[in-house]
Amino acid sequence: MINEDRLPDDKFPMLMQKDTLSSYLGISVDTVDKFVAYEGLSNARWRPGSVKKAWFIKTKVNEWRDNL
């Protein structure tokens, strides 16, 4: 089933926070957390300096997704 409300891939930003990433991948935020913890998605995460929030780099997310 295609979610017609979802943006096309090229409209998602290059740096995404977890909620945006969950929309991009079509999964819940809880599932994103599990993929980060157990499935290697942490390699796509970037946390600059002492900032508490992390961003996910779209190109690295795509590489991770392609290697599943």
C-alpha positions as CSV (number, residue, x, y, z in Angstrom):
1,M,0.0,0.0,0.0
2,I,1.4,3.4,-1.0
3,N,0.9,6.3,1.4
4,E,-0.2,9.1,-0.8
5,D,0.4,11.7,2.0
6,R,4.1,10.8,2.1
7,L,6.5,13.2,0.5
8,P,8.6,11.9,-2.5
9,D,12.1,10.8,-1.5
10,D,13.7,13.8,-3.1
11,K,11.6,16.2,-0.9
12,F,13.1,14.8,2.4
13,P,16.0,16.8,3.8
14,M,19.6,15.5,3.7
15,L,19.7,15.7,7.6
16,M,16.7,14.2,9.3
17,Q,15.7,14.0,12.9
18,K,14.1,10.7,14.2
19,D,10.5,11.7,13.5
20,T,11.3,12.7,9.9
21,L,13.4,9.6,9.4
22,S,10.5,7.4,10.5
23,S,8.3,9.1,7.9
24,Y,11.0,8.7,5.3
25,L,11.3,4.9,6.0
26,G,7.6,4.4,6.6
27,I,8.1,3.0,10.1
28,S,7.4,4.1,13.7
29,V,9.8,6.0,15.8
30,D,10.1,3.0,18.2
31,T,11.2,0.9,15.2
32,V,13.8,3.5,14.3
33,D,15.2,3.2,17.8
34,K,15.4,-0.6,17.5
35,F,17.1,-0.3,14.1
36,V,19.6,2.1,15.6
37,A,20.2,-0.3,18.6
38,Y,20.3,-3.6,16.8
39,E,20.4,-3.3,13.0
40,G,23.3,-0.9,12.3
41,L,21.3,2.3,11.5
42,S,23.5,4.0,14.1
43,N,26.1,4.3,11.3
44,A,23.9,6.9,9.6
45,R,23.5,9.0,12.8
46,W,25.3,12.2,13.4
47,R,25.4,14.1,16.7
48,P,27.4,17.3,16.5
49,G,29.4,18.3,19.6
50,S,27.5,18.4,22.8
51,V,24.1,18.7,21.2
52,K,21.7,16.1,22.6
53,K,19.7,15.6,19.4
54,A,20.9,13.4,16.7
55,W,20.4,13.7,12.9
56,F,20.4,11.0,10.4
57,I,22.3,11.5,7.1
58,K,20.0,10.6,4.2
59,T,22.7,9.1,1.9
60,K,23.9,6.9,4.8
61,V,20.4,5.9,5.6
62,N,19.9,4.9,1.9
63,E,23.1,2.8,2.0
64,W,21.9,1.1,5.2
65,R,18.5,0.4,3.7
66,D,20.0,-0.9,0.4
67,N,22.2,-3.4,2.4
68,L,19.3,-4.9,4.4
